[in-house]
Amino acid sequence: MTNEIRDFIPNMTSYRSLLEIINEKLDLQITYDEFKQDLLQKHLDSNITLMPGVEELVEHFYRCNIPMAIATGNSR
């Protein structure tokens, strides 16, 4: 990532805007879905641990077709 792009990131209002700049500046053709999947995978690979019981709760909701959203108050 170039310094120009890195310096521009804090001013971005959305991932789509960031992706447009990255594609333009680096002459790439990354789709939004590819970009989103890569960000998600990097987050999942970052070894953040779940609170006790969360995995079981999410699996229960999934099995029961209960709509879900996961949020955290943690800054990581």
WOWOPE-V357289 format. One record per backbone hydrogen bond with DSSP energy under -1.0 kcal/mol. CO is the residue of the C=O (numbers start at 1). NH is the residue of the N-H. E is the energy in kcal/mol with one decimal. If there is no record, write none. Layout:
{{CO NH E} {CO NH E}}
This chain:
{{2 6 -2.6} {3 7 -2.8} {4 8 -1.1} {5 9 -1.5} {8 11 -1.5} {9 12 -2.2} {14 18 -1.9} {15 19 -2.7} {16 20 -2.2} {17 21 -1.9} {18 22 -2.6} {19 23 -2.9} {20 24 -2.3} {21 25 -3.2} {22 26 -2.3} {23 28 -1.8} {31 35 -2.4} {32 36 -2.9} {33 37 -2.5} {34 38 -2.4} {35 39 -2.4} {36 40 -2.4} {37 41 -2.7} {38 42 -2.4} {39 43 -2.0} {40 44 -2.7} {41 45 -2.1} {43 46 -1.3} {51 54 -1.9} {53 57 -2.1} {54 58 -2.7} {55 59 -2.4} {56 60 -2.3} {57 61 -2.5} {58 62 -2.5} {59 63 -2.6} {60 64 -1.9} {61 66 -2.9} {62 65 -1.6}}
